[in-house]
Each structure stands twice: as C-alpha cells, then as structure tokens.
Amino acid sequence: MEKFTFLTQEQCFEDEQLDILKKRGVKAAITDFSILLGGIVSNDDHIGDDSFLEGRTGIYWTKSDDDDHDARAVDYNGSRL
C-alpha cells in the first residue's frame, strides 16, 4: 500500500480542500481496479448524466479517523460517512 495516496478529511471537505475537489466536487467515479480491491460500486448513482460504466460511483476511504476508530468514508453522493 505504500504507493497509494489517501487524502485526509480536511483535504476532501474542510479548510485544506484540494482545488480539484472544489471545482469538481467529491463525488468520484470508481475504477475497475478499486472494485477488484473490494470497493463498493453503485449501479444507480452516476457522475453527472453518465450512465455508462465510466460514470458509476462508489464509496472511497480517507486516511482520517471517523471518531469511531475506523477510516472516514465518502459515499456515492460525496457525503461523509
């Protein structure tokens, strides 16, 4: 896992939010690789009007603690879990 970059909650939602997330939002398309690693995919929620495979969204994790000693997750709609 040393070649993966996990963002913090602050980089996704708060004061340190990355410029690209400010511009495009935190809702993200899920990759085939993420699905193979066990990522959860939504068949009902897509990026914009893209109902093709490339537009499917999924849950992703940040390296921030969710105050319950689990990784902070971001759901299909880009909301914190």
N, CA, C and O atoms as a Maestro MAE file, in Angstrom:
{
 s_m_m2io_version
 :::
 2.0.0
}

f_m_ct {
 s_m_title
 :::
 protein
 m_atom[324] {
  # First column is atom index #
  i_m_mmod_type
  r_m_x_coord
  r_m_y_coord
  r_m_z_coord
  i_m_residue_number
  s_m_chain_name
  s_m_pdb_residue_name
  s_m_pdb_atom_name
  i_m_atomic_number
  :::
  1 25 0.812 -1.200 0.000 1 A "MET " " N  " 7
  2 3 0.000 0.000 0.000 1 A "MET " " CA " 6
  3 2 0.852 1.260 0.000 1 A "MET " " C  " 6
  4 15 0.301 2.358 0.068 1 A "MET " " O  " 8
  5 25 2.156 1.147 -0.072 2 A "GLU " " N  " 7
  6 3 2.993 2.332 0.022 2 A "GLU " " CA " 6
  7 2 2.888 3.245 -1.189 2 A "GLU " " C  " 6
  8 15 3.300 4.402 -1.109 2 A "GLU " " O  " 8
  9 25 2.353 2.769 -2.307 3 A "LYS " " N  " 7
  10 3 2.233 3.612 -3.487 3 A "LYS " " CA " 6
  11 2 0.862 4.260 -3.614 3 A "LYS " " C  " 6
  12 15 0.606 4.976 -4.582 3 A "LYS " " O  " 8
  13 25 -0.014 4.019 -2.658 4 A "PHE " " N  " 7
  14 3 -1.337 4.635 -2.656 4 A "PHE " " CA " 6
  15 2 -1.287 5.947 -1.883 4 A "PHE " " C  " 6
  16 15 -0.546 6.075 -0.908 4 A "PHE " " O  " 8
  17 25 -2.068 6.905 -2.318 5 A "THR " " N  " 7
  18 3 -2.195 8.163 -1.596 5 A "THR " " CA " 6
  19 2 -3.613 8.268 -1.071 5 A "THR " " C  " 6
  20 15 -4.567 8.264 -1.849 5 A "THR " " O  " 8
  21 25 -3.760 8.361 0.233 6 A "PHE " " N  " 7
  22 3 -5.070 8.528 0.849 6 A "PHE " " CA " 6
  23 2 -5.182 9.968 1.328 6 A "PHE " " C  " 6
  24 15 -4.305 10.460 2.038 6 A "PHE " " O  " 8
  25 25 -6.248 10.635 0.944 7 A "LEU " " N  " 7
  26 3 -6.472 12.014 1.352 7 A "LEU " " CA " 6
  27 2 -7.045 12.062 2.755 7 A "LEU " " C  " 6
  28 15 -7.612 11.083 3.239 7 A "LEU " " O  " 8
  29 25 -6.897 13.194 3.396 8 A "THR " " N  " 7
  30 3 -7.488 13.398 4.715 8 A "THR " " CA " 6
  31 2 -8.879 13.996 4.553 8 A "THR " " C  " 6
  32 15 -9.242 14.465 3.474 8 A "THR " " O  " 8
  33 25 -9.641 13.975 5.618 9 A "GLN " " N  " 7
  34 3 -10.966 14.592 5.626 9 A "GLN " " CA " 6
  35 2 -10.854 16.074 5.297 9 A "GLN " " C  " 6
  36 15 -11.690 16.619 4.577 9 A "GLN " " O  " 8
  37 25 -9.819 16.726 5.824 10 A "GLU " " N  " 7
  38 3 -9.615 18.159 5.578 10 A "GLU " " CA " 6
  39 2 -9.351 18.441 4.103 10 A "GLU " " C  " 6
  40 15 -9.794 19.461 3.573 10 A "GLU " " O  " 8
  41 25 -8.625 17.533 3.435 11 A "GLN " " N  " 7
  42 3 -8.335 17.713 2.019 11 A "GLN " " CA " 6
  43 2 -9.581 17.491 1.152 11 A "GLN " " C  " 6
  44 15 -9.667 18.004 0.036 11 A "GLN " " O  " 8
  45 25 -10.526 16.737 1.667 12 A "CYS " " N  " 7
  46 3 -11.750 16.448 0.914 12 A "CYS " " CA " 6
  47 2 -12.854 17.461 1.179 12 A "CYS " " C  " 6
  48 15 -13.549 17.876 0.251 12 A "CYS " " O  " 8
  49 25 -13.025 17.867 2.450 13 A "PHE " " N  " 7
  50 3 -14.215 18.632 2.828 13 A "PHE " " CA " 6
  51 2 -13.965 19.962 3.517 13 A "PHE " " C  " 6
  52 15 -14.842 20.827 3.506 13 A "PHE " " O  " 8
  53 25 -12.805 20.152 4.111 14 A "GLU " " N  " 7
  54 3 -12.641 21.291 5.027 14 A "GLU " " CA " 6
  55 2 -11.651 22.324 4.523 14 A "GLU " " C  " 6
  56 15 -11.508 22.517 3.316 14 A "GLU " " O  " 8
  57 25 -10.966 22.988 5.443 15 A "ASP " " N  " 7
  58 3 -10.087 24.119 5.133 15 A "ASP " " CA " 6
  59 2 -9.013 23.806 4.102 15 A "ASP " " C  " 6
  60 15 -8.628 24.682 3.327 15 A "ASP " " O  " 8
  61 25 -8.529 22.580 4.081 16 A "GLU " " N  " 7
  62 3 -7.447 22.209 3.176 16 A "GLU " " CA " 6
  63 2 -7.970 21.553 1.898 16 A "GLU " " C  " 6
  64 15 -7.214 20.865 1.211 16 A "GLU " " O  " 8
  65 25 -9.253 21.751 1.566 17 A "GLN " " N  " 7
  66 3 -9.841 21.087 0.406 17 A "GLN " " CA " 6
  67 2 -9.029 21.379 -0.853 17 A "GLN " " C  " 6
  68 15 -8.704 22.529 -1.151 17 A "GLN " " O  " 8
  69 25 -8.716 20.329 -1.571 18 A "LEU " " N  " 7
  70 3 -7.929 20.457 -2.786 18 A "LEU " " CA " 6
  71 2 -8.716 21.224 -3.849 18 A "LEU " " C  " 6
  72 15 -9.939 21.117 -3.937 18 A "LEU " " O  " 8
  73 25 -7.991 21.993 -4.647 19 A "ASP " " N  " 7
  74 3 -8.635 22.813 -5.686 19 A "ASP " " CA " 6
  75 2 -9.486 21.975 -6.633 19 A "ASP " " C  " 6
  76 15 -10.576 22.397 -7.019 19 A "ASP " " O  " 8
  77 25 -9.009 20.804 -7.009 20 A "ILE " " N  " 7
  78 3 -9.769 19.963 -7.930 20 A "ILE " " CA " 6
  79 2 -11.095 19.515 -7.308 20 A "ILE " " C  " 6
  80 15 -12.092 19.374 -8.017 20 A "ILE " " O  " 8
  81 25 -11.115 19.289 -5.988 21 A "LEU " " N  " 7
  82 3 -12.354 18.898 -5.316 21 A "LEU " " CA " 6
  83 2 -13.294 20.086 -5.188 21 A "LEU " " C  " 6
  84 15 -14.513 19.917 -5.236 21 A "LEU " " O  " 8
  85 25 -12.747 21.279 -5.026 22 A "LYS " " N  " 7
  86 3 -13.589 22.482 -5.015 22 A "LYS " " CA " 6
  87 2 -14.262 22.663 -6.368 22 A "LYS " " C  " 6
  88 15 -15.430 23.043 -6.449 22 A "LYS " " O  " 8
  89 25 -13.516 22.390 -7.422 23 A "LYS " " N  " 7
  90 3 -14.016 22.591 -8.776 23 A "LYS " " CA " 6
  91 2 -14.985 21.494 -9.213 23 A "LYS " " C  " 6
  92 15 -16.025 21.793 -9.799 23 A "LYS " " O  " 8
  93 25 -14.661 20.228 -8.936 24 A "ARG " " N  " 7
  94 3 -15.436 19.105 -9.472 24 A "ARG " " CA " 6
  95 2 -16.319 18.418 -8.450 24 A "ARG " " C  " 6
  96 15 -17.200 17.642 -8.818 24 A "ARG " " O  " 8
  97 25 -16.093 18.694 -7.148 25 A "GLY " " N  " 7
  98 3 -16.848 18.009 -6.096 25 A "GLY " " CA " 6
  99 2 -16.166 16.727 -5.657 25 A "GLY " " C  " 6
  100 15 -15.194 16.289 -6.274 25 A "GLY " " O  " 8
  101 25 -16.673 16.130 -4.598 26 A "VAL " " N  " 7
  102 3 -16.022 14.938 -4.048 26 A "VAL " " CA " 6
  103 2 -16.634 13.635 -4.540 26 A "VAL " " C  " 6
  104 15 -16.121 12.557 -4.240 26 A "VAL " " O  " 8
  105 25 -17.714 13.720 -5.284 27 A "LYS " " N  " 7
  106 3 -18.302 12.523 -5.867 27 A "LYS " " CA " 6
  107 2 -17.336 11.988 -6.919 27 A "LYS " " C  " 6
  108 15 -16.947 12.723 -7.826 27 A "LYS " " O  " 8
  109 25 -16.944 10.726 -6.811 28 A "ALA " " N  " 7
  110 3 -15.912 10.192 -7.688 28 A "ALA " " CA " 6
  111 2 -16.342 8.903 -8.364 28 A "ALA " " C  " 6
  112 15 -17.020 8.063 -7.772 28 A "ALA " " O  " 8
  113 25 -15.933 8.769 -9.614 29 A "ALA " " N  " 7
  114 3 -16.164 7.516 -10.327 29 A "ALA " " CA " 6
  115 2 -15.251 6.447 -9.729 29 A "ALA " " C  " 6
  116 15 -14.117 6.727 -9.340 29 A "ALA " " O  " 8
  117 25 -15.758 5.230 -9.665 30 A "ILE " " N  " 7
  118 3 -14.972 4.124 -9.123 30 A "ILE " " CA " 6
  119 2 -14.310 3.385 -10.285 30 A "ILE " " C  " 6
  120 15 -14.930 3.172 -11.326 30 A "ILE " " O  " 8
  121 25 -13.075 3.004 -10.104 31 A "THR " " N  " 7
  122 3 -12.338 2.310 -11.157 31 A "THR " " CA " 6
  123 2 -12.519 0.803 -11.036 31 A "THR " " C  " 6
  124 15 -12.902 0.289 -9.985 31 A "THR " " O  " 8
  125 25 -12.239 0.108 -12.128 32 A "ASP " " N  " 7
  126 3 -12.278 -1.355 -12.099 32 A "ASP " " CA " 6
  127 2 -11.292 -1.888 -11.070 32 A "ASP " " C  " 6
  128 15 -11.583 -2.862 -10.375 32 A "ASP " " O  " 8
  129 25 -10.118 -1.251 -10.967 33 A "PHE " " N  " 7
  130 3 -9.110 -1.681 -10.009 33 A "PHE " " CA " 6
  131 2 -9.643 -1.561 -8.585 33 A "PHE " " C  " 6
  132 15 -9.422 -2.451 -7.764 33 A "PHE " " O  " 8
  133 25 -10.343 -0.466 -8.286 34 A "SER " " N  " 7
  134 3 -10.925 -0.293 -6.948 34 A "SER " " CA " 6
  135 2 -11.956 -1.373 -6.657 34 A "SER " " C  " 6
  136 15 -12.038 -1.881 -5.539 34 A "SER " " O  " 8
  137 25 -12.734 -1.718 -7.660 35 A "ILE " " N  " 7
  138 3 -13.742 -2.775 -7.477 35 A "ILE " " CA " 6
  139 2 -13.059 -4.109 -7.208 35 A "ILE " " C  " 6
  140 15 -13.504 -4.865 -6.345 35 A "ILE " " O  " 8
  141 25 -11.978 -4.412 -7.938 36 A "LEU " " N  " 7
  142 3 -11.239 -5.651 -7.716 36 A "LEU " " CA " 6
  143 2 -10.639 -5.710 -6.313 36 A "LEU " " C  " 6
  144 15 -10.480 -6.790 -5.744 36 A "LEU " " O  " 8
  145 25 -10.307 -4.543 -5.761 37 A "LEU " " N  " 7
  146 3 -9.768 -4.488 -4.395 37 A "LEU " " CA " 6
  147 2 -10.860 -4.543 -3.333 37 A "LEU " " C  " 6
  148 15 -10.566 -4.501 -2.139 37 A "LEU " " O  " 8
  149 25 -12.115 -4.636 -3.758 38 A "GLY " " N  " 7
  150 3 -13.217 -4.745 -2.808 38 A "GLY " " CA " 6
  151 2 -14.064 -3.507 -2.677 38 A "GLY " " C  " 6
  152 15 -14.921 -3.442 -1.796 38 A "GLY " " O  " 8
  153 25 -13.851 -2.521 -3.527 39 A "GLY " " N  " 7
  154 3 -14.646 -1.300 -3.480 39 A "GLY " " CA " 6
  155 2 -16.111 -1.573 -3.760 39 A "GLY " " C  " 6
  156 15 -16.455 -2.487 -4.509 39 A "GLY " " O  " 8
  157 25 -16.957 -0.778 -3.157 40 A "ILE " " N  " 7
  158 3 -18.405 -0.923 -3.314 40 A "ILE " " CA " 6
  159 2 -18.862 0.016 -4.429 40 A "ILE " " C  " 6
  160 15 -18.570 1.211 -4.394 40 A "ILE " " O  " 8
  161 25 -19.575 -0.520 -5.414 41 A "VAL " " N  " 7
  162 3 -19.997 0.264 -6.568 41 A "VAL " " CA " 6
  163 2 -21.505 0.485 -6.524 41 A "VAL " " C  " 6
  164 15 -22.261 -0.383 -6.086 41 A "VAL " " O  " 8
  165 25 -21.927 1.650 -6.980 42 A "SER " " N  " 7
  166 3 -23.350 1.944 -7.088 42 A "SER " " CA " 6
  167 2 -23.758 1.829 -8.552 42 A "SER " " C  " 6
  168 15 -23.139 2.435 -9.426 42 A "SER " " O  " 8
  169 25 -24.788 1.059 -8.809 43 A "ASN " " N  " 7
  170 3 -25.309 0.956 -10.165 43 A "ASN " " CA " 6
  171 2 -26.371 2.012 -10.430 43 A "ASN " " C  " 6
  172 15 -26.799 2.187 -11.571 43 A "ASN " " O  " 8
  173 25 -26.802 2.720 -9.387 44 A "ASP " " N  " 7
  174 3 -27.886 3.685 -9.508 44 A "ASP " " CA " 6
  175 2 -27.431 5.132 -9.481 44 A "ASP " " C  " 6
  176 15 -28.165 6.013 -9.929 44 A "ASP " " O  " 8
  177 25 -26.235 5.400 -8.966 45 A "ASP " " N  " 7
  178 3 -25.763 6.766 -8.817 45 A "ASP " " CA " 6
  179 2 -24.541 6.958 -9.701 45 A "ASP " " C  " 6
  180 15 -23.570 6.210 -9.592 45 A "ASP " " O  " 8
  181 25 -24.584 7.951 -10.571 46 A "HIS " " N  " 7
  182 3 -23.520 8.184 -11.534 46 A "HIS " " CA " 6
  183 2 -23.051 9.633 -11.481 46 A "HIS " " C  " 6
  184 15 -23.730 10.502 -10.934 46 A "HIS " " O  " 8
  185 25 -21.888 9.873 -12.056 47 A "ILE " " N  " 7
  186 3 -21.350 11.215 -12.181 47 A "ILE " " CA " 6
  187 2 -22.127 11.931 -13.280 47 A "ILE " " C  " 6
  188 15 -22.175 11.452 -14.413 47 A "ILE " " O  " 8
  189 25 -22.726 13.051 -12.966 48 A "GLY " " N  " 7
  190 3 -23.499 13.797 -13.954 48 A "GLY " " CA " 6
  191 2 -24.574 12.930 -14.578 48 A "GLY " " C  " 6
  192 15 -25.319 12.251 -13.872 48 A "GLY " " O  " 8
  193 25 -24.655 12.949 -15.876 49 A "ASP " " N  " 7
  194 3 -25.631 12.135 -16.602 49 A "ASP " " CA " 6
  195 2 -24.985 10.924 -17.254 49 A "ASP " " C  " 6
  196 15 -25.580 10.307 -18.138 49 A "ASP " " O  " 8
  197 25 -23.768 10.573 -16.828 50 A "ASP " " N  " 7
  198 3 -23.035 9.462 -17.419 50 A "ASP " " CA " 6
  199 2 -23.520 8.143 -16.821 50 A "ASP " " C  " 6
  200 15 -23.096 7.760 -15.731 50 A "ASP " " O  " 8
  201 25 -24.401 7.455 -17.529 51 A "SER " " N  " 7
  202 3 -24.936 6.189 -17.019 51 A "SER " " CA " 6
  203 2 -24.123 4.987 -17.508 51 A "SER " " C  " 6
  204 15 -24.502 3.839 -17.276 51 A "SER " " O  " 8
  205 25 -23.008 5.258 -18.184 52 A "PHE " " N  " 7
  206 3 -22.131 4.178 -18.626 52 A "PHE " " CA " 6
  207 2 -21.235 3.731 -17.476 52 A "PHE " " C  " 6
  208 15 -21.246 4.340 -16.407 52 A "PHE " " O  " 8
  209 25 -20.466 2.677 -17.691 53 A "LEU " " N  " 7
  210 3 -19.602 2.149 -16.639 53 A "LEU " " CA " 6
  211 2 -18.626 3.196 -16.111 53 A "LEU " " C  " 6
  212 15 -18.317 3.204 -14.919 53 A "LEU " " O  " 8
  213 25 -18.139 4.075 -16.980 54 A "GLU " " N  " 7
  214 3 -17.156 5.082 -16.561 54 A "GLU " " CA " 6
  215 2 -17.725 6.076 -15.556 54 A "GLU " " C  " 6
  216 15 -16.971 6.689 -14.799 54 A "GLU " " O  " 8
  217 25 -19.041 6.242 -15.540 55 A "GLY " " N  " 7
  218 3 -19.658 7.213 -14.661 55 A "GLY " " CA " 6
  219 2 -20.169 6.642 -13.353 55 A "GLY " " C  " 6
  220 15 -20.699 7.389 -12.530 55 A "GLY " " O  " 8
  221 25 -20.028 5.349 -13.135 56 A "ARG " " N  " 7
  222 3 -20.538 4.754 -11.891 56 A "ARG " " CA " 6
  223 2 -19.712 5.226 -10.704 56 A "ARG " " C  " 6
  224 15 -18.496 5.390 -10.805 56 A "ARG " " O  " 8
  225 25 -20.365 5.437 -9.612 57 A "THR " " N  " 7
  226 3 -19.682 5.936 -8.420 57 A "THR " " CA " 6
  227 2 -19.542 4.818 -7.395 57 A "THR " " C  " 6
  228 15 -20.157 3.758 -7.509 57 A "THR " " O  " 8
  229 25 -18.722 5.088 -6.404 58 A "GLY " " N  " 7
  230 3 -18.515 4.114 -5.341 58 A "GLY " " CA " 6
  231 2 -18.111 4.800 -4.059 58 A "GLY " " C  " 6
  232 15 -17.885 6.009 -4.022 58 A "GLY " " O  " 8
  233 25 -18.025 4.012 -3.016 59 A "ILE " " N  " 7
  234 3 -17.570 4.518 -1.718 59 A "ILE " " CA " 6
  235 2 -16.045 4.484 -1.716 59 A "ILE " " C  " 6
  236 15 -15.444 3.509 -2.166 59 A "ILE " " O  " 8
  237 25 -15.423 5.544 -1.214 60 A "TYR " " N  " 7
  238 3 -13.975 5.508 -1.037 60 A "TYR " " CA " 6
  239 2 -13.619 5.963 0.369 60 A "TYR " " C  " 6
  240 15 -14.433 6.569 1.066 60 A "TYR " " O  " 8
  241 25 -12.401 5.665 0.772 61 A "TRP " " N  " 7
  242 3 -11.963 5.900 2.132 61 A "TRP " " CA " 6
  243 2 -10.878 6.952 2.172 61 A "TRP " " C  " 6
  244 15 -10.075 7.069 1.247 61 A "TRP " " O  " 8
  245 25 -10.859 7.719 3.255 62 A "THR " " N  " 7
  246 3 -9.783 8.670 3.501 62 A "THR " " CA " 6
  247 2 -8.909 8.105 4.615 62 A "THR " " C  " 6
  248 15 -9.244 7.081 5.211 62 A "THR " " O  " 8
  249 25 -7.796 8.765 4.896 63 A "LYS " " N  " 7
  250 3 -6.956 8.288 5.989 63 A "LYS " " CA " 6
  251 2 -7.342 8.917 7.318 63 A "LYS " " C  " 6
  252 15 -6.677 8.680 8.326 63 A "LYS " " O  " 8
  253 25 -8.408 9.719 7.340 64 A "SER " " N  " 7
  254 3 -8.866 10.350 8.578 64 A "SER " " CA " 6
  255 2 -9.711 9.388 9.406 64 A "SER " " C  " 6
  256 15 -10.383 8.510 8.864 64 A "SER " " O  " 8
  257 25 -9.670 9.561 10.713 65 A "ASP " " N  " 7
  258 3 -10.474 8.784 11.647 65 A "ASP " " CA " 6
  259 2 -11.902 9.332 11.657 65 A "ASP " " C  " 6
  260 15 -12.105 10.545 11.621 65 A "ASP " " O  " 8
  261 25 -12.878 8.442 11.705 66 A "ASP " " N  " 7
  262 3 -14.277 8.872 11.729 66 A "ASP " " CA " 6
  263 2 -14.797 9.060 13.151 66 A "ASP " " C  " 6
  264 15 -16.008 9.107 13.366 66 A "ASP " " O  " 8
  265 25 -13.901 9.166 14.114 67 A "ASP " " N  " 7
  266 3 -14.209 9.308 15.547 67 A "ASP " " CA " 6
  267 2 -14.729 8.011 16.153 67 A "ASP " " C  " 6
  268 15 -15.166 7.991 17.304 67 A "ASP " " O  " 8
  269 25 -14.683 6.924 15.377 68 A "ASP " " N  " 7
  270 3 -15.091 5.613 15.869 68 A "ASP " " CA " 6
  271 2 -13.977 4.603 15.599 68 A "ASP " " C  " 6
  272 15 -14.211 3.395 15.588 68 A "ASP " " O  " 8
  273 25 -12.765 5.111 15.381 69 A "HIS " " N  " 7
  274 3 -11.566 4.318 15.107 69 A "HIS " " CA " 6
  275 2 -11.649 3.536 13.803 69 A "HIS " " C  " 6
  276 15 -11.022 2.486 13.663 69 A "HIS " " O  " 8
  277 25 -12.423 4.045 12.853 70 A "ASP " " N  " 7
  278 3 -12.488 3.492 11.512 70 A "ASP " " CA " 6
  279 2 -12.069 4.590 10.541 70 A "ASP " " C  " 6
  280 15 -12.053 5.769 10.893 70 A "ASP " " O  " 8
  281 25 -11.730 4.194 9.319 71 A "ALA " " N  " 7
  282 3 -11.382 5.188 8.305 71 A "ALA " " CA " 6
  283 2 -12.631 5.974 7.915 71 A "ALA " " C  " 6
  284 15 -13.721 5.414 7.803 71 A "ALA " " O  " 8
  285 25 -12.459 7.257 7.713 72 A "ARG " " N  " 7
  286 3 -13.561 8.093 7.231 72 A "ARG " " CA " 6
  287 2 -13.877 7.666 5.802 72 A "ARG " " C  " 6
  288 15 -12.974 7.574 4.971 72 A "ARG " " O  " 8
  289 25 -15.135 7.407 5.512 73 A "ALA " " N  " 7
  290 3 -15.553 7.004 4.168 73 A "ALA " " CA " 6
  291 2 -16.360 8.115 3.521 73 A "ALA " " C  " 6
  292 15 -16.940 8.962 4.199 73 A "ALA " " O  " 8
  293 25 -16.385 8.094 2.198 74 A "VAL " " N  " 7
  294 3 -17.178 9.029 1.410 74 A "VAL " " CA " 6
  295 2 -18.122 8.176 0.562 74 A "VAL " " C  " 6
  296 15 -17.682 7.265 -0.138 74 A "VAL " " O  " 8
  297 25 -19.419 8.476 0.629 75 A "ASP " " N  " 7
  298 3 -20.384 7.618 -0.062 75 A "ASP " " CA " 6
  299 2 -20.583 8.007 -1.523 75 A "ASP " " C  " 6
  300 15 -19.916 8.908 -2.033 75 A "ASP " " O  " 8
  301 25 -21.500 7.324 -2.183 76 A "TYR " " N  " 7
  302 3 -21.769 7.506 -3.608 76 A "TYR " " CA " 6
  303 2 -22.071 8.959 -3.978 76 A "TYR " " C  " 6
  304 15 -21.722 9.412 -5.068 76 A "TYR " " O  " 8
  305 25 -22.720 9.684 -3.068 77 A "ASN " " N  " 7
  306 3 -23.120 11.071 -3.332 77 A "ASN " " CA " 6
  307 2 -22.051 12.084 -2.944 77 A "ASN " " C  " 6
  308 15 -22.248 13.285 -3.131 77 A "ASN " " O  " 8
  309 25 -20.919 11.622 -2.405 78 A "GLY " " N  " 7
  310 3 -19.866 12.525 -1.969 78 A "GLY " " CA " 6
  311 2 -20.057 13.018 -0.552 78 A "GLY " " C  " 6
  312 15 -19.435 14.000 -0.148 78 A "GLY " " O  " 8
  313 25 -20.915 12.346 0.215 79 A "SER " " N  " 7
  314 3 -21.144 12.733 1.617 79 A "SER " " CA " 6
  315 2 -20.256 11.919 2.549 79 A "SER " " C  " 6
  316 15 -19.933 10.764 2.269 79 A "SER " " O  " 8
  317 25 -19.867 12.536 3.658 80 A "ARG " " N  " 7
  318 3 -19.058 11.828 4.656 80 A "ARG " " CA " 6
  319 2 -19.874 10.759 5.349 80 A "ARG " " C  " 6
  320 15 -21.043 10.978 5.670 80 A "ARG " " O  " 8
  321 25 -19.276 9.613 5.581 81 A "LEU " " N  " 7
  322 3 -19.909 8.543 6.369 81 A "LEU " " CA " 6
  323 2 -19.229 8.431 7.709 81 A "LEU " " C  " 6
  324 15 -19.609 7.591 8.525 81 A "LEU " " O  " 8
  :::
 }
 m_bond[323] {
  # First column is bond index #
  i_m_from
  i_m_to
  i_m_order
  :::
  1 1 2 1
  2 2 3 1
  3 3 4 2
  4 3 5 1
  5 5 6 1
  6 6 7 1
  7 7 8 2
  8 7 9 1
  9 9 10 1
  10 10 11 1
  11 11 12 2
  12 11 13 1
  13 13 14 1
  14 14 15 1
  15 15 16 2
  16 15 17 1
  17 17 18 1
  18 18 19 1
  19 19 20 2
  20 19 21 1
  21 21 22 1
  22 22 23 1
  23 23 24 2
  24 23 25 1
  25 25 26 1
  26 26 27 1
  27 27 28 2
  28 27 29 1
  29 29 30 1
  30 30 31 1
  31 31 32 2
  32 31 33 1
  33 33 34 1
  34 34 35 1
  35 35 36 2
  36 35 37 1
  37 37 38 1
  38 38 39 1
  39 39 40 2
  40 39 41 1
  41 41 42 1
  42 42 43 1
  43 43 44 2
  44 43 45 1
  45 45 46 1
  46 46 47 1
  47 47 48 2
  48 47 49 1
  49 49 50 1
  50 50 51 1
  51 51 52 2
  52 51 53 1
  53 53 54 1
  54 54 55 1
  55 55 56 2
  56 55 57 1
  57 57 58 1
  58 58 59 1
  59 59 60 2
  60 59 61 1
  61 61 62 1
  62 62 63 1
  63 63 64 2
  64 63 65 1
  65 65 66 1
  66 66 67 1
  67 67 68 2
  68 67 69 1
  69 69 70 1
  70 70 71 1
  71 71 72 2
  72 71 73 1
  73 73 74 1
  74 74 75 1
  75 75 76 2
  76 75 77 1
  77 77 78 1
  78 78 79 1
  79 79 80 2
  80 79 81 1
  81 81 82 1
  82 82 83 1
  83 83 84 2
  84 83 85 1
  85 85 86 1
  86 86 87 1
  87 87 88 2
  88 87 89 1
  89 89 90 1
  90 90 91 1
  91 91 92 2
  92 91 93 1
  93 93 94 1
  94 94 95 1
  95 95 96 2
  96 95 97 1
  97 97 98 1
  98 98 99 1
  99 99 100 2
  100 99 101 1
  101 101 102 1
  102 102 103 1
  103 103 104 2
  104 103 105 1
  105 105 106 1
  106 106 107 1
  107 107 108 2
  108 107 109 1
  109 109 110 1
  110 110 111 1
  111 111 112 2
  112 111 113 1
  113 113 114 1
  114 114 115 1
  115 115 116 2
  116 115 117 1
  117 117 118 1
  118 118 119 1
  119 119 120 2
  120 119 121 1
  121 121 122 1
  122 122 123 1
  123 123 124 2
  124 123 125 1
  125 125 126 1
  126 126 127 1
  127 127 128 2
  128 127 129 1
  129 129 130 1
  130 130 131 1
  131 131 132 2
  132 131 133 1
  133 133 134 1
  134 134 135 1
  135 135 136 2
  136 135 137 1
  137 137 138 1
  138 138 139 1
  139 139 140 2
  140 139 141 1
  141 141 142 1
  142 142 143 1
  143 143 144 2
  144 143 145 1
  145 145 146 1
  146 146 147 1
  147 147 148 2
  148 147 149 1
  149 149 150 1
  150 150 151 1
  151 151 152 2
  152 151 153 1
  153 153 154 1
  154 154 155 1
  155 155 156 2
  156 155 157 1
  157 157 158 1
  158 158 159 1
  159 159 160 2
  160 159 161 1
  161 161 162 1
  162 162 163 1
  163 163 164 2
  164 163 165 1
  165 165 166 1
  166 166 167 1
  167 167 168 2
  168 167 169 1
  169 169 170 1
  170 170 171 1
  171 171 172 2
  172 171 173 1
  173 173 174 1
  174 174 175 1
  175 175 176 2
  176 175 177 1
  177 177 178 1
  178 178 179 1
  179 179 180 2
  180 179 181 1
  181 181 182 1
  182 182 183 1
  183 183 184 2
  184 183 185 1
  185 185 186 1
  186 186 187 1
  187 187 188 2
  188 187 189 1
  189 189 190 1
  190 190 191 1
  191 191 192 2
  192 191 193 1
  193 193 194 1
  194 194 195 1
  195 195 196 2
  196 195 197 1
  197 197 198 1
  198 198 199 1
  199 199 200 2
  200 199 201 1
  201 201 202 1
  202 202 203 1
  203 203 204 2
  204 203 205 1
  205 205 206 1
  206 206 207 1
  207 207 208 2
  208 207 209 1
  209 209 210 1
  210 210 211 1
  211 211 212 2
  212 211 213 1
  213 213 214 1
  214 214 215 1
  215 215 216 2
  216 215 217 1
  217 217 218 1
  218 218 219 1
  219 219 220 2
  220 219 221 1
  221 221 222 1
  222 222 223 1
  223 223 224 2
  224 223 225 1
  225 225 226 1
  226 226 227 1
  227 227 228 2
  228 227 229 1
  229 229 230 1
  230 230 231 1
  231 231 232 2
  232 231 233 1
  233 233 234 1
  234 234 235 1
  235 235 236 2
  236 235 237 1
  237 237 238 1
  238 238 239 1
  239 239 240 2
  240 239 241 1
  241 241 242 1
  242 242 243 1
  243 243 244 2
  244 243 245 1
  245 245 246 1
  246 246 247 1
  247 247 248 2
  248 247 249 1
  249 249 250 1
  250 250 251 1
  251 251 252 2
  252 251 253 1
  253 253 254 1
  254 254 255 1
  255 255 256 2
  256 255 257 1
  257 257 258 1
  258 258 259 1
  259 259 260 2
  260 259 261 1
  261 261 262 1
  262 262 263 1
  263 263 264 2
  264 263 265 1
  265 265 266 1
  266 266 267 1
  267 267 268 2
  268 267 269 1
  269 269 270 1
  270 270 271 1
  271 271 272 2
  272 271 273 1
  273 273 274 1
  274 274 275 1
  275 275 276 2
  276 275 277 1
  277 277 278 1
  278 278 279 1
  279 279 280 2
  280 279 281 1
  281 281 282 1
  282 282 283 1
  283 283 284 2
  284 283 285 1
  285 285 286 1
  286 286 287 1
  287 287 288 2
  288 287 289 1
  289 289 290 1
  290 290 291 1
  291 291 292 2
  292 291 293 1
  293 293 294 1
  294 294 295 1
  295 295 296 2
  296 295 297 1
  297 297 298 1
  298 298 299 1
  299 299 300 2
  300 299 301 1
  301 301 302 1
  302 302 303 1
  303 303 304 2
  304 303 305 1
  305 305 306 1
  306 306 307 1
  307 307 308 2
  308 307 309 1
  309 309 310 1
  310 310 311 1
  311 311 312 2
  312 311 313 1
  313 313 314 1
  314 314 315 1
  315 315 316 2
  316 315 317 1
  317 317 318 1
  318 318 319 1
  319 319 320 2
  320 319 321 1
  321 321 322 1
  322 322 323 1
  323 323 324 2
  :::
 }
}
